[in-house]
Amino acid sequence: MLRFLRIRNLAVIEAVDVEFEPGFNVLTGETGAGKSIVVEAVGLLLGARASADLVRTGEPHAAIEAIFEDPSTVLKARAPSTSLRAGGVQEIVVRRELTSQGRSRSFINGALATAAALRDLSARLVELHGQHEHQALLDPLTHLPLVDGSAGLTDLAGRVADAWSRVRTLRDQLERSHMDAREKAARLDLIAFQLGEIEKAAPKAGEDETLAAARQVLASAGRIQALCEESYAALYESDDAVLASLGGIWRRVGELAAIDPQFSSYAEARDGIKSQLEDLAFFLRRYADGVDASPGRLEEVEERLALLERLKRKYGPTLDDVIQRGRSLAEERELLTGVGERAEDLQRALAAAGRAYLEVARELSRKRRSAAGKFARTLEGLLAELAMEKTRFEVRFNVAEPGPGEWSDRGIDSAEFYVSPNPGEELRPLARIVSGGELSRVMLALKTLTVGDAPGKTLIFDEVDAGIGGRVADVVGSRLRALGDRFQVLCITHLPQIAARGTTHFQIEKHARGKRTVTSVERLTGAGRVEEIGRMIGGAAITEAARATARDLLGGSAGPLRGTRPTAGRALTARRSADHKGPRRG
């Protein structure tokens, strides 16, 4: 769950802090106010591609930082780089920095993180549903993965992809085994050169990301050591050290708790806070001692990274591709330098690989086709709840099993969604039959069906209300609110019916400050919420009739608004680095 988001100097946003809540969070505001930038900031935190033009004009860098709660992970022991809240929920702090020169670096719980680590975190904590996914749904190639995900077949589909990779590699090798002597000699010369380059470098999986993270540390080694030593002294060694001063503070808090029980929870937390500060102090000392500040080490890392980059340009684009290219070249060299029987061995290996592929692909096909009926019926039920009561839905597969020439990493199936939104109409391909509003609801139903069961996960919807209105908008709002009972939902919307269903409401506004444009985020309650929903109903000139309609909408949305939770902002402020200083907005 996303608890807290801080954005600095990103596009039109100068400085914004937002405390999100469990349940259904809605974000509203005029077009162009910066709503989608808030969603884009979360995407950047979780590994999305960054570019220099995202940095606010005139600023040297942008920074995004967030606190996530991960209830699926209960830590057995407290480590210096993690925080454990009551109930065994892991607290994860993620930070992404972008420079105006186009560079970026990321941190998880204060430690430099690779792009792969951010992607892993993203898969566990957040699902982003942007506007582009509506159009992606029109491509039949996206349909099979949805069935696989809903039926729990993703791992089996991965096994099929691996089996296909083996078949394809053997096919390529067998084809090359039939070269004449001259072609073979030329090919062997090329293999010797390319394989020599790769084997001499001996790259390791993930080495480039690890070295890039190390380079960031080494380039700032002196500053890191100074900061660690200063922080350690402030916590533990100086005359006015924080840990030494805490005793007096806790005595006073204990007296306050004896007078007013509201202080009791803070008094009870003192041992945990002391333990975390001690962990931090010792981690600072160990970290400073372990940093290699020598220029020679930085030069070694730079040279190694330059070598790996050259290999990636030639044999990549990724380092994993380079490593796999080396394996393939070694296998091909063995094939081309072997005796004639080697080709026969290869033919037998290809036949065995084909049988293995068909075995796992047929298993996947059986399970897919068995699950497709339940998938369709469940989706019809969800669409009925979204005011598409008469919709019929079907997953149609290829009839005949394809021959070897049509095998692929997706298996032996091709499939497409067919739909009939209205009684009496034939089932037709989804791309040919649905309107924009219907497509939005199909996508929402699919998200409901395929998100799985991960309490506390954050689902982010950017304008899921495209093409709908009236009664349908109210139904969609109700469905999003129901999703908020299982997950944390963040939704950007232009529709008052959906906004009124939110359990927490944020307004995003754009202002002129001097000659600059700035964006602010404000949590709305009471009259402020009535005004904003009134604006959504009637436009800039808010009439009493629009306010009355807004009150009716809010009155018809069950459940109270959630309160604020200031602890998340304070927790992040305690960790922030120097560039976080600035006015708080929102």
C-alpha positions as CSV (number, residue, x, y, z in Angstrom):
1,M,0.0,0.0,0.0
2,L,1.3,3.5,-0.9
3,R,1.2,5.5,2.3
4,F,3.1,8.7,1.4
5,L,4.3,10.3,-1.8
6,R,6.8,13.2,-2.1
7,I,7.5,14.9,-5.4
8,R,10.1,17.6,-6.0
9,N,10.7,19.5,-9.3
10,L,8.9,17.0,-11.6
11,A,7.3,18.7,-14.7
12,V,4.9,21.4,-13.4
13,I,5.1,20.1,-9.8
14,E,7.5,22.1,-7.7
15,A,6.9,20.5,-4.3
16,V,4.0,18.2,-3.3
17,D,3.5,15.8,-0.4
18,V,0.5,13.5,-0.3
19,E,-0.6,11.1,2.4
20,F,-2.7,8.4,0.9
21,E,-5.2,6.2,2.8
22,P,-6.5,2.6,2.5
23,G,-9.6,2.2,0.5
24,F,-10.7,4.2,-2.5
25,N,-8.6,7.4,-3.1
26,V,-9.9,9.7,-5.9
27,L,-7.8,12.5,-7.5
28,T,-9.7,15.2,-9.4
29,G,-8.9,18.6,-11.0
30,E,-9.0,20.5,-14.2
31,T,-7.5,19.1,-17.4
32,G,-3.8,19.9,-17.4
33,A,-3.5,20.5,-13.7
34,G,-1.0,17.7,-13.3
35,K,-3.1,14.7,-12.2
36,S,-1.4,12.2,-14.5
37,I,2.0,13.5,-13.4
38,V,1.3,12.2,-9.9
39,V,0.6,8.7,-11.4
40,E,3.7,9.1,-13.6
41,A,5.8,9.8,-10.5
42,V,4.7,6.5,-9.0
43,G,5.6,4.7,-12.2
44,L,9.1,6.3,-12.1
45,L,9.6,5.1,-8.6
46,L,8.9,1.6,-9.8
47,G,11.2,1.5,-12.7
48,A,9.6,3.3,-15.6
49,R,11.9,4.9,-18.1
50,A,13.0,8.4,-17.2
51,S,14.0,11.3,-19.4
52,A,15.6,14.7,-18.8
53,D,12.5,16.6,-20.0
54,L,10.7,15.4,-16.9
55,V,12.8,17.7,-14.7
56,R,11.2,21.0,-14.0
57,T,12.6,23.8,-16.2
58,G,15.5,25.5,-14.6
59,E,16.1,22.9,-11.9
60,P,19.2,20.6,-11.7
61,H,17.3,17.5,-10.7
62,A,13.9,16.1,-9.7
63,A,13.2,13.7,-6.8
64,I,10.4,11.3,-6.1
65,E,10.1,9.5,-2.8
66,A,7.5,7.2,-1.2
67,I,6.7,5.0,1.7
68,F,5.0,1.7,0.9
69,E,3.6,-0.8,3.3
70,D,4.0,-4.5,2.3
71,P,1.7,-6.6,4.5
72,S,2.7,-9.7,2.5
73,T,6.1,-9.6,4.0
74,V,6.6,-10.1,7.8
75,L,10.2,-9.5,8.8
76,K,11.6,-12.1,11.2
77,A,14.3,-9.7,12.4
78,R,14.8,-6.0,12.2
79,A,17.6,-5.0,9.9
80,P,19.3,-1.5,9.8
81,S,17.9,-0.8,6.3
82,T,14.2,-1.7,7.1
83,S,11.5,-0.5,9.3
84,L,8.8,-2.7,10.9
85,R,5.5,-1.2,11.9
86,A,3.1,-2.6,14.4
87,G,1.5,-5.9,13.2
88,G,4.6,-7.1,11.3
89,V,4.1,-4.9,8.2
90,Q,7.3,-4.1,6.4
91,E,7.8,-0.4,5.6
92,I,9.7,0.2,2.3
93,V,11.1,3.7,1.4
94,V,11.7,4.1,-2.3
95,R,13.5,7.1,-3.9
96,R,14.2,8.0,-7.5
97,E,16.4,11.0,-8.6
98,L,16.5,12.4,-12.1
99,T,19.0,14.9,-13.4
100,S,18.5,17.5,-16.1
101,Q,21.3,15.7,-18.0
102,G,19.1,12.6,-18.3
103,R,20.8,10.4,-15.6
104,S,18.9,8.7,-12.8
105,R,19.5,6.6,-9.7
106,S,17.2,4.8,-7.3
107,F,17.3,3.8,-3.7
108,I,15.3,1.2,-1.7
109,N,15.5,1.8,2.1
110,G,18.4,4.1,1.6
111,A,20.5,1.6,-0.5
112,L,21.2,2.0,-4.2
113,A,18.9,-0.2,-6.2
114,T,19.0,-1.6,-9.7
115,A,16.2,-1.3,-12.2
116,A,15.5,-5.1,-11.8
117,A,15.0,-4.5,-8.0
118,L,12.5,-1.8,-8.8
119,R,10.6,-4.0,-11.2
120,D,10.4,-6.8,-8.6
121,L,9.0,-4.3,-6.1
122,S,6.5,-3.0,-8.6
123,A,5.1,-6.5,-9.4
124,R,4.5,-7.1,-5.7
125,L,3.1,-3.8,-4.5
126,V,1.5,-1.9,-7.4
127,E,-0.5,-2.3,-10.6
128,L,-0.7,0.7,-12.8
129,H,-3.6,0.9,-15.3
130,G,-2.9,3.7,-17.7
131,Q,-5.0,5.0,-20.6
132,H,-2.9,3.0,-23.1
133,E,-4.1,-0.3,-21.8
134,H,-7.6,0.3,-23.3
135,Q,-6.1,0.2,-26.7
136,A,-3.8,-2.7,-25.9
137,L,-6.8,-4.7,-25.1
138,L,-7.9,-4.4,-28.7
139,D,-4.8,-6.5,-29.7
140,P,-5.7,-10.3,-29.6
141,L,-2.1,-11.0,-28.6
142,T,-2.8,-9.5,-25.1
143,H,-5.7,-11.9,-24.5
144,L,-4.0,-15.2,-23.8
145,P,-1.8,-13.7,-21.0
146,L,-5.0,-12.5,-19.3
147,V,-6.5,-16.0,-19.3
148,D,-3.2,-17.4,-18.1
149,G,-3.0,-14.9,-15.3
150,S,-6.6,-15.4,-14.1
151,A,-6.2,-19.2,-14.2
152,G,-2.8,-19.3,-12.4
153,L,-1.1,-20.6,-15.5
154,T,1.7,-18.0,-15.7
155,D,4.4,-20.4,-14.5
156,L,3.3,-23.1,-16.9
157,A,3.3,-20.5,-19.8
158,G,6.9,-19.7,-18.7
159,R,7.9,-23.4,-19.1
160,V,6.4,-23.4,-22.6
161,A,8.4,-20.3,-23.5
162,D,11.6,-21.9,-22.2
163,A,10.9,-25.1,-24.2
164,W,10.3,-23.1,-27.4
165,S,13.6,-21.3,-26.9
166,R,15.4,-24.6,-26.8
167,V,13.7,-25.7,-30.0
168,R,14.5,-22.5,-31.8
169,T,18.1,-22.6,-30.8
170,L,18.5,-26.2,-32.1
171,R,16.8,-25.4,-35.3
172,D,19.2,-22.5,-36.0
173,Q,22.2,-24.7,-35.2
174,L,21.0,-27.5,-37.4
175,E,20.5,-25.1,-40.3
176,R,24.0,-23.9,-40.0
177,S,25.4,-27.4,-39.8
178,H,24.6,-27.8,-43.5
179,M,27.0,-25.1,-44.7
180,D,29.7,-26.0,-47.2
181,A,33.4,-26.0,-46.2
182,R,34.0,-22.4,-47.3
183,E,31.0,-21.0,-45.5
184,K,31.9,-23.0,-42.5
185,A,35.4,-21.7,-42.3
186,A,34.2,-18.1,-42.6
187,R,31.6,-18.7,-39.9
188,L,34.2,-20.3,-37.6
189,D,36.5,-17.2,-38.0
190,L,33.7,-14.9,-37.0
191,I,32.7,-17.1,-34.1
192,A,36.3,-17.2,-32.8
193,F,36.4,-13.4,-32.9
194,Q,33.1,-12.8,-31.2
195,L,33.3,-15.6,-28.7
196,G,36.9,-14.4,-27.8
197,E,35.6,-11.0,-27.0
198,I,32.9,-12.3,-24.7
199,E,35.0,-15.0,-23.0
200,K,37.8,-12.6,-22.3
201,A,35.4,-10.2,-20.6
202,A,33.6,-13.1,-18.8
203,P,30.5,-11.0,-17.9
204,K,28.2,-12.1,-15.1
205,A,24.4,-11.7,-14.9
206,G,23.5,-8.4,-13.3
207,E,27.1,-7.2,-13.2
208,D,26.4,-4.0,-15.1
209,E,23.6,-2.9,-12.7
210,T,25.8,-3.8,-9.6
211,L,28.7,-1.8,-11.0
212,A,26.5,1.1,-11.9
213,A,25.2,1.2,-8.3
214,A,28.8,0.9,-7.0
215,R,29.9,3.8,-9.2
216,Q,27.3,6.0,-7.7
217,V,28.7,5.3,-4.2
218,L,32.4,5.5,-5.2
219,A,31.8,8.8,-7.0
220,S,30.5,10.3,-3.7
221,A,32.7,8.3,-1.3
222,G,34.1,11.2,0.5
223,R,30.8,12.9,1.0
224,I,29.2,9.5,2.1
225,Q,31.9,9.0,4.7
226,A,31.6,12.5,6.1
227,L,27.8,12.2,6.3
228,C,28.0,8.8,8.0
229,E,30.6,10.0,10.5
230,E,28.7,13.2,11.3
231,S,25.4,11.2,11.7
232,Y,27.0,8.6,13.9
233,A,28.5,11.3,16.1
234,A,25.2,13.1,16.4
235,L,23.5,9.9,17.3
236,Y,26.1,8.3,19.6
237,E,29.3,10.0,20.3
238,S,28.9,13.8,20.7
239,D,28.3,15.6,24.0
240,D,24.7,16.2,23.0
241,A,24.2,12.8,21.2
242,V,20.5,11.9,20.4
243,L,20.6,8.5,22.1
244,A,22.0,10.0,25.3
245,S,19.3,12.7,25.3
246,L,16.4,10.3,24.7
247,G,16.4,9.1,28.3
248,G,15.2,12.5,29.6
249,I,12.6,12.7,26.8
250,W,11.2,9.3,27.7
251,R,11.0,10.2,31.4
252,R,8.9,13.2,30.5
253,V,6.7,11.2,28.1
254,G,6.2,8.6,30.9
255,E,5.0,11.3,33.3
256,L,2.7,12.6,30.6
257,A,1.3,9.1,30.0
258,A,0.5,8.8,33.7
259,I,-1.5,12.0,33.4
260,D,-3.1,11.4,30.0
261,P,-3.4,7.9,28.4
262,Q,-3.1,9.4,24.9
263,F,0.7,9.4,25.5
264,S,0.8,5.7,26.4
265,S,1.3,4.4,22.9
266,Y,4.4,6.7,22.5
267,A,5.8,5.6,25.9
268,E,5.3,2.0,24.9
269,A,7.2,2.5,21.6
270,R,10.4,3.8,23.2
271,D,12.3,0.5,23.2
272,G,11.6,0.0,19.5
273,I,12.6,3.5,18.6
274,K,15.8,3.2,20.7
275,S,16.6,-0.1,19.0
276,Q,16.1,1.3,15.5
277,L,18.3,4.4,16.3
278,E,21.0,2.1,17.7
279,D,20.8,-0.1,14.6
280,L,21.1,3.0,12.4
281,A,24.1,4.3,14.4
282,F,26.1,1.0,14.0
283,F,25.1,0.7,10.4
284,L,26.4,4.2,9.7
285,R,29.7,3.3,11.3
286,R,30.0,-0.1,9.4
287,Y,29.0,1.5,6.1
288,A,31.5,4.3,6.4
289,D,34.3,1.8,7.2
290,G,33.4,-0.3,4.2
291,V,33.4,2.5,1.5
292,D,36.5,2.3,-0.7
293,A,37.3,6.0,-1.4
294,S,40.4,5.3,-3.5
295,P,40.4,6.8,-7.0
296,G,41.9,3.5,-8.3
297,R,38.8,1.6,-7.4
298,L,36.5,4.1,-9.2
299,E,38.7,3.9,-12.3
300,E,38.4,0.1,-12.3
301,V,34.7,0.2,-12.1
302,E,34.5,2.8,-14.9
303,E,36.7,0.8,-17.2
304,R,34.7,-2.4,-16.5
305,L,31.4,-0.7,-17.2
306,A,32.8,0.8,-20.4
307,L,33.8,-2.7,-21.5
308,L,30.4,-4.2,-20.7
309,E,28.7,-1.3,-22.5
310,R,30.7,-2.1,-25.6
311,L,29.7,-5.7,-25.4
312,K,26.0,-4.8,-25.0
313,R,26.1,-2.5,-28.0
314,K,27.5,-5.3,-30.1
315,Y,25.8,-8.4,-28.7
316,G,23.0,-7.0,-26.5
317,P,21.0,-4.9,-25.9
318,T,21.1,-6.4,-22.3
319,L,24.0,-8.1,-20.5
320,D,21.9,-11.3,-20.3
321,D,21.7,-11.2,-24.1
322,V,25.5,-11.0,-24.2
323,I,25.9,-14.0,-21.9
324,Q,23.3,-16.0,-23.9
325,R,25.1,-15.0,-27.2
326,G,28.3,-16.5,-25.8
327,R,26.6,-19.8,-25.0
328,S,25.0,-20.0,-28.4
329,L,28.3,-19.2,-30.1
330,A,30.1,-21.9,-28.1
331,E,27.5,-24.5,-29.0
332,E,27.7,-23.5,-32.7
333,R,31.5,-23.7,-32.7
334,E,31.2,-27.2,-31.2
335,L,28.8,-28.1,-33.9
336,L,30.8,-26.7,-36.8
337,T,34.1,-28.3,-35.7
338,G,32.5,-31.7,-35.0
339,V,32.4,-34.8,-37.2
340,G,29.4,-35.6,-39.4
341,E,27.7,-37.5,-36.7
342,R,27.3,-34.2,-34.8
343,A,24.6,-33.1,-37.1
344,E,22.8,-36.4,-36.6
345,D,23.1,-35.8,-32.8
346,L,21.6,-32.4,-33.3
347,Q,18.7,-33.8,-35.3
348,R,17.9,-36.2,-32.5
349,A,18.2,-33.4,-29.9
350,L,15.8,-31.3,-32.0
351,A,13.3,-34.1,-32.2
352,A,13.5,-34.6,-28.4
353,A,13.1,-30.9,-27.8
354,G,10.1,-30.8,-30.1
355,R,8.5,-33.6,-28.2
356,A,9.2,-31.9,-24.9
357,Y,7.8,-28.7,-26.2
358,L,4.6,-30.3,-27.4
359,E,4.1,-32.1,-24.1
360,V,4.2,-28.9,-22.0
361,A,2.4,-26.9,-24.7
362,R,-0.5,-29.4,-24.9
363,E,-0.8,-29.4,-21.1
364,L,-1.0,-25.6,-21.1
365,S,-3.5,-25.7,-24.0
366,R,-5.8,-28.2,-22.1
367,K,-5.7,-26.1,-19.0
368,R,-6.3,-22.8,-20.9
369,R,-9.3,-24.2,-22.7
370,S,-10.7,-25.7,-19.5
371,A,-10.3,-22.4,-17.6
372,A,-11.6,-20.2,-20.5
373,G,-15.3,-21.1,-19.8
374,K,-15.1,-20.1,-16.1
375,F,-13.1,-17.0,-17.1
376,A,-15.9,-15.9,-19.5
377,R,-18.7,-16.6,-17.1
378,T,-17.0,-14.7,-14.3
379,L,-16.3,-11.8,-16.5
380,E,-20.0,-11.7,-17.7
381,G,-21.0,-11.5,-14.0
382,L,-18.6,-8.6,-13.4
383,L,-19.8,-6.8,-16.5
384,A,-23.4,-7.3,-15.3
385,E,-22.4,-5.4,-12.2
386,L,-21.1,-2.6,-14.4
387,A,-24.4,-2.0,-16.2
388,M,-23.6,-4.5,-19.1
389,E,-26.2,-7.0,-17.8
390,K,-26.9,-8.7,-21.1
391,T,-23.3,-9.0,-22.3
392,R,-22.1,-12.4,-23.6
393,F,-18.4,-13.1,-23.6
394,E,-16.4,-16.0,-25.0
395,V,-12.7,-16.9,-25.5
396,R,-12.3,-18.5,-28.9
397,F,-9.3,-20.7,-29.6
398,N,-7.8,-22.0,-32.8
399,V,-9.5,-25.3,-33.8
400,A,-6.6,-27.3,-35.3
401,E,-3.2,-27.8,-33.6
402,P,-0.6,-25.9,-35.5
403,G,2.4,-27.6,-37.2
404,P,6.0,-27.1,-36.1
405,G,6.3,-24.1,-38.4
406,E,3.7,-22.2,-36.4
407,W,4.9,-23.0,-32.9
408,S,5.8,-20.0,-30.7
409,D,6.8,-19.1,-27.2
410,R,3.0,-18.7,-26.4
411,G,2.4,-22.4,-27.1
412,I,0.2,-24.0,-29.7
413,D,-2.8,-21.8,-28.9
414,S,-4.1,-18.5,-30.5
415,A,-7.1,-17.0,-28.8
416,E,-9.3,-13.9,-29.1
417,F,-12.0,-12.4,-27.0
418,Y,-15.5,-12.3,-28.5
419,V,-18.3,-10.2,-27.1
420,S,-21.9,-9.4,-27.7
421,P,-23.0,-6.4,-25.5
422,N,-26.6,-6.5,-26.6
423,P,-29.2,-9.3,-26.8
424,G,-29.8,-10.7,-30.3
425,E,-26.3,-9.6,-31.6
426,E,-23.8,-12.2,-32.7
427,L,-20.6,-12.6,-30.8
428,R,-17.9,-10.7,-32.6
429,P,-14.2,-9.8,-31.9
430,L,-13.8,-7.4,-29.0
431,A,-11.9,-4.9,-31.2
432,R,-14.9,-4.6,-33.7
433,I,-17.8,-4.4,-31.3
434,V,-17.3,-2.3,-28.2
435,S,-17.6,1.4,-27.7
436,G,-15.1,3.4,-25.7
437,G,-17.3,3.3,-22.6
438,E,-17.8,-0.4,-22.9
439,L,-14.1,-1.0,-23.4
440,S,-13.4,0.9,-20.1
441,R,-15.8,-1.4,-18.3
442,V,-14.3,-4.5,-19.9
443,M,-10.9,-3.4,-18.7
444,L,-12.1,-2.7,-15.2
445,A,-13.8,-6.1,-15.0
446,L,-10.6,-7.8,-16.3
447,K,-8.6,-6.0,-13.6
448,T,-11.0,-7.1,-11.0
449,L,-10.7,-10.7,-12.3
450,T,-6.9,-10.9,-12.8
451,V,-5.5,-8.9,-9.9
452,G,-5.5,-11.9,-7.6
453,D,-5.7,-11.8,-3.8
454,A,-3.0,-9.5,-2.4
455,P,-4.5,-7.4,0.4
456,G,-2.9,-4.1,0.6
457,K,-1.8,-4.0,-3.0
458,T,-2.2,-0.6,-4.7
459,L,-4.2,-0.4,-7.9
460,I,-3.9,2.8,-9.8
461,F,-6.4,3.8,-12.5
462,D,-5.7,6.7,-14.8
463,E,-9.0,7.8,-16.3
464,V,-10.8,4.5,-16.2
465,D,-14.0,6.6,-16.8
466,A,-13.2,7.3,-20.5
467,G,-16.4,7.3,-22.5
468,I,-18.9,6.7,-19.7
469,G,-21.3,8.8,-17.8
470,G,-24.7,8.9,-16.0
471,R,-25.8,5.7,-14.4
472,V,-22.8,3.8,-15.7
473,A,-20.5,6.2,-14.0
474,D,-22.2,5.6,-10.7
475,V,-21.9,1.8,-11.2
476,V,-18.2,2.1,-12.1
477,G,-17.7,4.2,-9.0
478,S,-19.4,1.6,-6.9
479,R,-17.2,-1.1,-8.3
480,L,-14.0,0.9,-7.6
481,R,-15.2,1.5,-4.1
482,A,-15.8,-2.2,-3.6
483,L,-12.3,-2.9,-4.9
484,G,-11.1,-0.4,-2.2
485,D,-12.4,-2.9,0.4
486,R,-9.8,-5.5,-0.8
487,F,-7.0,-3.2,-2.1
488,Q,-5.8,0.3,-2.0
489,V,-7.3,2.1,-5.1
490,L,-6.0,5.4,-6.5
491,C,-8.2,6.7,-9.3
492,I,-7.9,9.8,-11.5
493,T,-11.4,10.8,-12.6
494,H,-13.3,13.6,-14.3
495,L,-16.8,12.3,-13.3
496,P,-18.6,13.5,-10.2
497,Q,-20.4,10.2,-9.7
498,I,-17.0,8.4,-9.3
499,A,-15.4,11.1,-7.2
500,A,-18.3,11.0,-4.8
501,R,-17.7,7.3,-4.1
502,G,-14.1,8.0,-2.9
503,T,-13.3,7.3,0.8
504,T,-10.5,9.9,0.4
505,H,-10.6,12.8,-2.0
506,F,-7.6,14.9,-3.3
507,Q,-7.9,18.0,-5.5
508,I,-5.0,18.8,-7.9
509,E,-4.8,22.4,-8.9
510,K,-2.5,24.4,-11.1
511,H,-1.6,28.0,-10.0
512,A,0.6,30.8,-11.4
513,R,3.2,32.0,-8.9
514,G,5.1,34.9,-10.4
515,K,6.1,33.8,-13.8
516,R,6.0,30.1,-13.0
517,T,3.3,27.5,-12.9
518,V,3.0,25.2,-9.9
519,T,0.8,22.3,-9.0
520,S,-0.6,21.6,-5.5
521,V,-2.5,18.7,-4.0
522,E,-5.1,19.3,-1.3
523,R,-7.1,16.7,0.7
524,L,-10.8,17.7,0.6
525,T,-13.4,17.2,3.2
526,G,-16.8,18.7,4.0
527,A,-17.5,21.9,2.1
528,G,-14.4,21.7,0.0
529,R,-15.5,18.4,-1.4
530,V,-18.9,19.7,-2.2
531,E,-17.3,22.7,-4.1
532,E,-15.0,20.4,-6.1
533,I,-17.8,18.0,-7.1
534,G,-20.0,21.0,-7.8
535,R,-17.3,22.2,-10.2
536,M,-17.2,18.8,-11.9
537,I,-20.9,19.0,-12.4
538,G,-21.4,22.6,-13.5
539,G,-18.0,23.9,-14.5
540,A,-16.1,26.9,-13.3
541,A,-19.3,28.8,-12.3
542,I,-20.6,26.7,-9.4
543,T,-24.3,27.2,-8.8
544,E,-26.4,26.3,-5.8
545,A,-28.1,23.6,-7.9
546,A,-24.7,22.1,-8.6
547,R,-23.8,22.2,-4.9
548,A,-27.1,20.6,-4.0
549,T,-26.5,17.8,-6.6
550,A,-23.0,17.3,-5.1
551,R,-24.4,17.0,-1.6
552,D,-26.9,14.4,-2.9
553,L,-24.1,12.4,-4.6
554,L,-22.0,12.5,-1.4
555,G,-25.0,11.6,0.7
556,G,-25.6,8.5,-1.5
557,S,-22.1,7.2,-1.1
558,A,-21.9,4.8,1.8
559,G,-19.2,5.1,4.4
560,P,-17.3,7.9,6.0
561,L,-14.3,9.7,4.8
562,R,-11.1,8.4,6.3
563,G,-9.0,10.6,8.5
564,T,-5.5,11.9,8.1
565,R,-2.3,10.0,9.1
566,P,0.5,12.4,9.7
567,T,3.0,9.7,10.8
568,A,4.0,8.7,7.2
569,G,5.2,12.2,6.4
570,R,7.1,12.5,9.6
571,A,8.8,9.1,9.1
572,L,10.0,10.1,5.6
573,T,11.1,13.5,6.8
574,A,13.3,11.8,9.3
575,R,15.1,9.9,6.5
576,R,15.2,12.6,3.8
577,S,18.4,13.9,2.4
578,A,19.4,17.6,2.0
579,D,17.5,18.2,-1.2
580,H,14.2,17.5,0.4
581,K,14.0,20.9,2.1
582,G,11.1,22.9,0.8
583,P,7.5,23.9,1.5
584,R,5.0,21.2,2.0
585,R,1.9,21.3,-0.2
586,G,-1.2,19.1,0.0
